[in-house]
Amino acid sequence: MKKILAIIIILTAFAGIGWFYQKHHPEKEKVLVLYGNVDIREVNLGFRVGGRLSKLIYDEGDRIKPGEVIAQLDDEPYRNQVANVSAQVNSLKERLKLKEAGNRPQEIARAKSLVREQDIATANAKQVFLRAERALLIKGISTQERDNAEMIYQESEARLAAAKQSLDLLQAGFRVEDIAQAKADLTQAEAALASAELQVKDTVLTAPAEGIILTRTQEVGAILPTGATVFTVSLQRPVWIRAYVHEPDLGHIHPGTQVDVYTDSQPDKPYKGHIGFISPRTEFTPKSVETTELRTSLVYRLRIVVDNPDEGLRQGMPVTIKLMVDQAAVAHPVPPL
């Protein structure tokens, strides 16, 4: 009996010590529970140019990887346009070279010869005119003959001046403004060529990211306008979860906080993740929540990035998020949208 009494006393003492410790040393952390949904991330894919659809490489349900070709347009019209613009660029390049190089040496030499020839002719016409002046003084010729000699001399001088101006123009080459205009024309044509080459590339549709094709809306041979949707793709990476946190709990979390994500299908296998984004703007609890009390609560939207996603996480799936926070009052969890 004494032994039993001693055991009871010892157990009572341990229980008292435990109660005293718990009272004066409370837990430093508590679990904050949030509810959310895996974000639905889809993208409609189409061509930036129009044309005839010539090839569809994937179908609904197929997985695609970044950069893979998934569809093609008939690119022949666009290649013909590239050839046409390329010929224009080559022509303008040669024209610019011609203007920058100036006139040919043979043309300049010919102009110099014309100047020398006209100079001699002018000198001869001058001598004839001077002799006519002297002959008129002694009444050796008529006034009309003297006037004819003067006219020939003046015409010769005018032709000499014109020949010198032509030589100056040939030696000076093309005007700076003409060269600048030729350069501008070439730049414009090169831009048109780059645009045409880009259009050829745009006849090939590639996957922007890893995903699964949900829908295929076109068939081979269809004439598509610019931007028409060909595939709708569900993006698989990264996996984001949308959740909401009450304003009183906002001080316990921050971007980078580690969390555990639980699904109903695998409650014993949590996913690891972290908070990637906290909305800077408050909002009311989504209207889909039926509780009138919760509807009036102010919450902040969170984006949680799952670090180790697999096929167990499907878009739109409801999940539970748990994270450890400091010993402060933890508000009620916010249901998902």
Phi, psi and omega in degrees: 000317179297324180293318180296318179298321179294321179295319179297320180295318181295316180296321178296322180295315178297320179296321178294320179296318179297318179296318180296321181292316180297325181291320184262352177228073181293164178298140181276341183228151174228165181264126174262125182251128176235159178236144181202189179225149174291127183299139173271116184238109181231156178217137175268124183254136177206177181269146176281353177232160177265167178156188181271127180288118185255338184206135171237115188270330182240164181228178182300135180092347180285146175271141179234153179243158182303133176088351180288141177283127183242344178196159181217149172259161172293116186262004183300315178300324182285326176292323177297321178295321177298317180297319180295311181292325178298321177295321177297320179297316179298319179297316180291329176297316180294323178295321178294319177301319180299316182287326178288326180285336181083194183281159181288148179302327180295321179293320179293318179297320178296320179295322178295321179296321178296322178296315180295317179299316181289330177295317178295318180296322180293319179298319179294317179296327178293317179296320178296319180295318180295321178294324179293325178297316182290320181294327179293328181295327181259014178063031181279336178224169179273165178297327181295321179294322177296318180295324178296320179295320179294320181295319179297320179295316180295319178297321179295319177298319180296319179294325177295317179297319179294321179295320178295320178296320178298320178296317179299319180294319179295320180290326180286335182080197182283156179292154178300322180295323178295319179294318179298320179294321179295320178295319180296319178298320179294318179298318179297318180292321178296323176295319178296324178294316179299320178295319180294320178294323177295323178295325176297316178296327182287353175282357177249123180260123181244158180285130180281337184198172177292137181186186179235134180285120179273312182222148171241119189257357184230163177236156179300135181100346180291143175268115187256137169282168179299130175084001180296137181289130176254315178229148165249124188243134173269118182281131186263334182225141352285165177263122181247148176238132178260125179219172181227143179235142178292151181303321179296334181269358186296328182288349183265356182232163178198161177304131183102348179300131181282141181223162171247135182246126182244142175245158179291331183282333180223070184293340181264006181232084181285151173263147177269143179201182178211156179283121182259339186203136173237124183299136177282355185240134179280158177207165177281155177306136182309146186293345179291344177286129187279334185290125181297324181295317182288332181297333181269003182276142176273132182226167176238138180280140179242148167243120180253128180262123179278126185277332184229060183289156173213194184290349179288344178259116180247147182297135183088351183292135175286140181223163176245134181245131178234139177211151180274133179230167179293165185295065175239166180298130180256122183287174178293145178294152180264123178296157181282171174294000000 
